[in-house]
């Protein structure tokens, strides 16, 4: 047995490393969004751990790479011990016993125990492992891009049409709601909320954002007097850079009590692309703890903002509200059976919800955009267009393109049918 002692330091070191990487994997990937925020607030190693989690795919590949390499080295060493013991003791049973013992040892001390401890104390484990993991990931950084490339190629060759199955279907949610309560109205409300939550993945932020004309920006030296005694349309004070061009931060107006609070309450904004879904934006705002996101186009230009309240509104908004205005911010108001009044910035998706049917909207997102597409100019008062069976008449317009329209599901019987008419010119 004394001849096996030279192998023990290597075995113990490899067991410790295997336990470290297994525990790190369990700790990092069991951290909740709330715990990730706690890591950011704990400074030093906590912030480093949070940064590692930002690129979770790279983190996982690095951990698995090292774990595989360590396990291969461990089993090679155990095989040497088993062969050596079989020769020394002249017993194949001794070799088999050492092999089985080596497997049990790494399963218990290299997998089971460290993962159990890490899951029980994920934050402490993540902070303790952050610096060694960051170093080890840097050591194998050269190997991770090729591994990622091979993985992607394998995925496309083996299962190019593979699609993830939906975790939940609307029918499943509807059935669950029906079984949970006997009150018909409550069932309808809950079903509407669940349906809206799922539909968030199909709504792009450019369809739900506030365009530049619908929010105000202020310089870094903003004071409450600059608001003119009125709340901002978005409910936030949007603070720009020194040049006054790009939004760099925001202040929640409801939390401000004096000018002294302004600079202390400035929070950085989240940046999201125009093509992201409202669900993605809401998830990112929740994870980052930010309540305002600026929406940028493919050129990096700010085209609008999305607030936390706007995203929540997408969930709470009913397809057929029982109160007026039917949709928020009085963007569309019912006038009677089959008639509505709306602003030009009203999203066609919202109009679809009111009508209860899809609209052939082409490439337009708003009512104003649909009219401009037909007229090839800014709409003017008196213009009339037809859109997929709807008669849209401009009843008010200004020189900046803002319009107020009347929408009828049936053409006005006193007017001859027409696709486009223009206001008389003087």
N, C-alpha and C positions, 0 to 999 in steps of 0.2 A: 504493500500500500504506500510505502514511503516513496516509491518511484512515481506515484501520481501527483505528489505534492507540487512539483514544478509547474504543473498545469493549472493549479488552483487559482493563482493570481489572475491569470488570463480569463478563467471562467467567471470569477467574481466581478472583474471589470466589465466583461461583456454582459453579464446579468444586470449590473447596475445601469449600463447604457441602454439596454433593451427596456428596462423598467422606466427609465427617464423618458424615452421617446414615446412609449405606450401611454404613460401617464400624461405627458404633454398633449398628445392627440386627444385623449378623453377630456382633459381640462379645457383646452381651447375650444373644442367643438361642442361643449355643453354650456358655454357661456351664453346667456340670454342678452337681448338688446339692452335691457336695463342694467345688467351687470357690465356690459361693455361701456356704458356711460360712467359707471362707477370706476372702471379702470382709468378712463381719461381724467377723472378728478383726483386720482391717487398719485399723479406725477411720476417722473422717472420711469421705472420699470413698468408701471401700469400703462403709461402712454405708449411705450415700446410694444407691449403686448397687444394693445388696441391697433397699432399700426400693422403688426403682423397679421392680424385678423382681417384687415382691409383687403389683403390679397390672399384669401383663404385657399384658393386652388394651389398657389405656389407653396403656402405653408404646409398643406396636406401632402403635396408631392415630395417636399423636402423631408418631412417626418417619415413617410413611408419608404423613401429611398434609404435613409439611414437605418431604419428599423430592419429592412430587408438585408442590408449589408452586414449589420451586427448579428442578425440571426444566422446568416450563412456562415459567418466566422465562428459563431458559437457552436453550431452543429458540426463544423469541421473539427473543432477542438474536442468536442465530446466523442466524435468518431475515433480520433486518435487515442483518447483515453480508453475507450471500449476495446480497441484493437490491442493496445498495450497491456491492458489488464487481462485480456483473454490469453495473450502469449505468456505473461508472467505467471498467472495462476493456472495456466494450462486447462482452462475451462471456458467453453463457449457460453455457458450459462452466465458467467461473470460478465462477459462482454455484453450480452443481451440485457442484463440487469443494469449496467452502467448506461446503456443507451436509453432504456425506458426511464431510468432515474433522471437523466439529463433532460428528456422531454418534459417530464412532470415538473422539474425544477424551473424551467424557463416559462412554462405555462402559469405556474403559481406566482413566482417572484418577478417574472418579466412581463406578465400580462394582467393576471387577475388582481393581485394586491395593488400595484400602482394605479390601475384604472379605477379600482374601488375607492382608493384614497383621493385621487384626483377629482372624481365626480362629486365627492363629499365636500371638497374644498377647492373649487375651480379657480377662484380669484387668487388665492394664495399660491396655488400651483402655477398659474399663468404668470404671475409676477416673478416667481422664483425661476421659471424656465425661460423667461423672455430673452435675457442676455445670451445664455448658451445657445438657444435656438437661433437667434439672429446671427450669431457667429457661424454656427454649423450650416445654416442656409447659405451664407455667403461663400463658405468653402465649396459647396456643391452647386453654386449658382451657375457655373458653366454647363452643368449636365441637365439642368431643369428645362431649358428651351428645347433641346432635342427630345427629351422625354415627352414633353407636351406635344411636340410635332408628331412623334410616333403614335401617341395616344389618339390624336385627332385623325390621323390617316387610318388607323385601325378602326376607329369608330365609323368612318365614312365607307370603308371597304366592307366591313362585316355587317353593319346594319345601317346603310345609308338612309333608309326611310323610317328609321325608328323614331317614334314619337311617344313622349311621356303621357301616360294615362291621367286624365283629370282626377285629382284627389276627391273632389266632390262635384256632383252634378246638381243642376237646379232642381231636378225632380226629387233628388234625395233630400234636399233642404226643405222643399215644399212638404214632403211627406213627414219629415221630422217635426215641422211646425204644426201640422194638422194633428199629429198624435200628442203634442205637448199641451194643448189647450182645447177647450170646448167653445170658447167665445169666437164667433165668426169674425167680428171686427178686429180683434187682436190677431187672429190668424192672418187676415189680409194685410195688416200693418207690418207684422213680422216678416211675412213672405216678401213684401215690397222692399223692406230693408235688406234682406238677404240677397234678393235679386239685384238690387243696386250695387251691393258690395262686389258681387261677381262681375257685373257689367263694367266696373271700374277698369278692368284690364283691357277693355275695348274702347275706352275713351282716351284720346291723346290730350296731352296738356295744352296743345295749341287750340283745342276746341273749348277748353274750360278756363283758360288763363284770362287775366285782365290785360287787354292791350294797353299800349302806352297812353292812349287818350283817357284811360279810366283810372289812372293813379297819378299821384303827385310825388315829385322828388325834391329833396332839400339838400343844401350844402352841409359840410361837416359842422359848420358853426351854427346850425339851426337852433332856434329858440321857440318856445311855445307861442310867442307873439306872432311868429311867421305863419302860424296856422290861421290867423284871422278870426279866432274864436269859433272855428268850425272843425269838426272831426274830418280826417282824411277819408276818401272813399273806401280805401282798403282797410282802414282801422289801424294802420301802421304808418310811422314816419320813416320813409325810405331815404337813407342817407347816401349821397353820391361820393365819388372821389373828389379830389381838389379841383379837377377840371369841370366837374358837374356833368360828366357824360355817362358814367357807368355806376350802377348801384353797388355799393360795397357792404352796406349793413342796414339794419332795420331796428326800430324801437317800437315796442307794442304800446300803443297810445293809452290803453286802459291801465297800464302800470306806472305811468308818468304822473308825478305830483308837482314837480317844479323843474326849473331849468337846470338845477344842479344834478337832477337824476338823468338828464339826457345822455351825456357822454358815458356815464357808468352803465347805462342799459343798452348801448349799441351792441347788437349781435351780428355776426357774419351771416350772409345769405347763402343759401344752397344754390348751386348751378345745375340745371337739368336741360337736356336737349328738347327741342320742340316735338320730337317724335316719341318721347317717352309716354307711357300711360299714366293716368292719374293714380292708379294703384301703385306703380313704381315710385312716383313722386311722394305719395303719402307714406310709403314704407321708408323712403330715404329721410323724409322730414322727421318721422318718428324715431328712427335709429340715431340721427344726428342731433335731435333735440331742437331743431330749427323750425321756425314757423312760417318763413317766407322763402320761396325759391324763385330765382329769376330764370326765365325761359329764353334760351338762345337759339338762333338759327344755325344753319350749316357754316356761316361765316363768323360765328362767335358774337354776333350782335344781339343785344337784348331786345326782344320783341314783346315781352310781357312779363307778368309775375303771377305766381300761384301761391295763395296763402293757405295756411292750415284750415281756416274756416271755409275757404272755397272748396277744398278737397272733401271736407266733412259734409258740406252742402250736397255734393254729388251723391252721398250715401242717403242722406235724410230726405232728399227731394222726392216727392211722390210722382208717379206717372200721371196721376189725375188728382191733383190736390183739391181739398174741399174748401179752401179759403182763397180769397183774392188778395194779392195777385197770384195767379196760378203758378208762376215760377218766380224765383227770388229776384230782388232788385227791380221789380216792376218792369222787367224787360219784355214781358208779354202779359197782356191783361185781357180777359174775355170781355167782349162787348155784347154778346148774345149768342144764340144758337148758330154755330158755324161761322162766327166772326171774332177776330181778335185784333188788338192793337199792340204793336211791338216796335222796339227800337231796331235800327239797322244792325247793331252789334249782337242781336239775339242769335244764338247758335241754331243752325238748322236741326241739329240733333235734339235740342230742346223742343223745337216745333214738332218734330216727329213724335216725341213723347206726348205732347198735347193732343195731336191728331190720332195717336194710336196706330200709326202706320208709317212705313218708310217713305222717304221722299227721294226722288231721283235728282240729286243735288250736284252731280258732276264733280268738278273740283272745288266747289265753293264750300266754305264752312259756316258763313253767316248769311243773313238775309241781304245785307248790303253787298256782300260779295257776289251773291247770285244775281242781283239786279245789275251790278257793274258788268258782270260777264255777259248779260244780254244787251245792255245799252252801250257797252264799250266806252263809258264815260261815267262821271259821278252822277248819281240819280238827282233829279230835280223835282220840286213840288208839282204834282199832277201826273207824273209818270206812272204808267200802269204796265205790269208784266204778268205773265202767267208762268207758274212753276208747278209742273206735275199736277194739274187740276186745281191749283190754288190761284186766286186772283189777288195780286199784291199791288196796292195803290200807295204811292208816296204822298202823305198828307202834310209833311213838314220836312224841310231840308235846309241845311246851312252850307256855307262855302267851304267847310272843312270836311264835308262828306258825311256828317252825322244826319241821320234821317229817322223819321217816325212813319210807320206804315200801317195800313189797314189790310188785314188778311181775311179773305172770304173763301169758304170752300166751294161756293157756287158763284158763277159770274153774276154781276148786277144785271137784272133783266132790262133795265132802262138804258143799258149801254150795249152797243154792238160788240160782238166778240172780237178781240184783237190780241195780238201777242205783245206788241209794244206800242205805246203812244207817248208822245212827248208833250210837255206843257207848251202852250203857244208862246212864241217869241215876240217880243215887242220891238 
